[in-house]
Amino acid sequence: MNILEEPSTDIELVKTMSSINSLGLESIHLGSLVTKCNGVRSLLTVCIEAVSSTVRSAALRTLAMVCCSSDSIRQFEKVPN
């Protein structure tokens, strides 16, 4: 999840989220794994701080894919405003 928190470029960030989405389509457990790595919080931070609409859209898509388990939804609810 480090790449989500400290990306070097927007392109790298979008590619990373695209890869997470692709893996998510292959494995139903990816949402839980991302949640265990504090990925929900990282994705929300990207959504809030992104200047580029492309990055923001990719982050929202990835967040939707990740939040398919009860653990990830609970983590989403606990993120402070």
C-alpha positions as CSV (number, residue, x, y, z in Angstrom):
1,M,0.0,0.0,0.0
2,N,3.0,2.3,0.1
3,I,2.6,3.2,-3.5
4,L,-0.8,4.5,-2.8
5,E,0.5,6.7,0.0
6,E,3.6,8.0,-1.7
7,P,3.3,7.7,-5.5
8,S,6.0,9.1,-7.7
9,T,3.6,9.9,-10.6
10,D,-0.1,9.9,-11.3
11,I,0.5,7.3,-14.0
12,E,2.2,5.0,-11.5
13,L,-0.7,5.5,-9.1
14,V,-3.4,4.7,-11.7
15,K,-1.5,1.6,-12.9
16,T,-1.2,0.4,-9.3
17,M,-5.0,0.8,-8.8
18,S,-5.7,-0.8,-12.2
19,S,-3.6,-3.8,-11.1
20,I,-5.5,-4.1,-7.8
21,N,-8.8,-4.0,-9.7
22,S,-7.6,-6.7,-12.1
23,L,-6.4,-8.9,-9.2
24,G,-9.8,-8.3,-7.5
25,L,-11.6,-9.8,-10.4
26,E,-9.4,-12.9,-10.1
27,S,-9.7,-13.3,-6.3
28,I,-12.6,-12.7,-4.0
29,H,-10.2,-12.4,-1.1
30,L,-8.3,-9.4,-2.4
31,G,-10.7,-7.0,-0.6
32,S,-9.8,-8.5,2.7
33,L,-6.1,-8.5,2.0
34,V,-6.2,-4.8,1.0
35,T,-8.2,-4.1,4.1
36,K,-5.6,-5.8,6.3
37,C,-2.9,-3.5,4.8
38,N,-5.0,-0.4,5.7
39,G,-5.8,0.0,2.0
40,V,-9.3,1.5,2.5
41,R,-7.8,4.5,4.3
42,S,-5.1,4.9,1.7
43,L,-7.6,4.8,-1.2
44,L,-9.9,7.3,0.6
45,T,-6.9,9.6,1.0
46,V,-6.1,9.3,-2.7
47,C,-9.8,10.2,-3.4
48,I,-9.7,13.3,-1.2
49,E,-6.2,14.6,-2.2
50,A,-6.2,13.7,-5.9
51,V,-6.0,16.8,-8.2
52,S,-6.5,14.7,-11.3
53,S,-10.0,13.5,-12.1
54,T,-8.4,10.4,-13.7
55,V,-6.7,9.5,-10.4
56,R,-9.8,10.2,-8.4
57,S,-11.9,8.0,-10.6
58,A,-9.5,5.2,-10.5
59,A,-9.3,5.4,-6.7
60,L,-13.1,5.4,-6.4
61,R,-13.3,2.3,-8.7
62,T,-10.7,0.5,-6.7
63,L,-12.4,1.5,-3.4
64,A,-15.7,0.0,-4.8
65,M,-14.0,-3.2,-5.7
66,V,-12.2,-3.5,-2.3
67,C,-15.3,-2.7,-0.2
68,C,-17.0,-6.1,-1.0
69,S,-16.3,-7.6,2.3
70,S,-17.7,-6.8,5.7
71,D,-14.2,-6.1,7.1
72,S,-13.5,-3.5,4.5
73,I,-16.9,-1.9,4.9
74,R,-16.3,-1.6,8.7
75,Q,-12.9,0.0,8.0
76,F,-14.5,2.4,5.6
77,E,-17.0,3.4,8.3
78,K,-14.3,4.0,10.9
79,V,-12.2,6.4,8.8
80,P,-12.5,9.8,10.4
81,N,-13.9,12.7,8.4
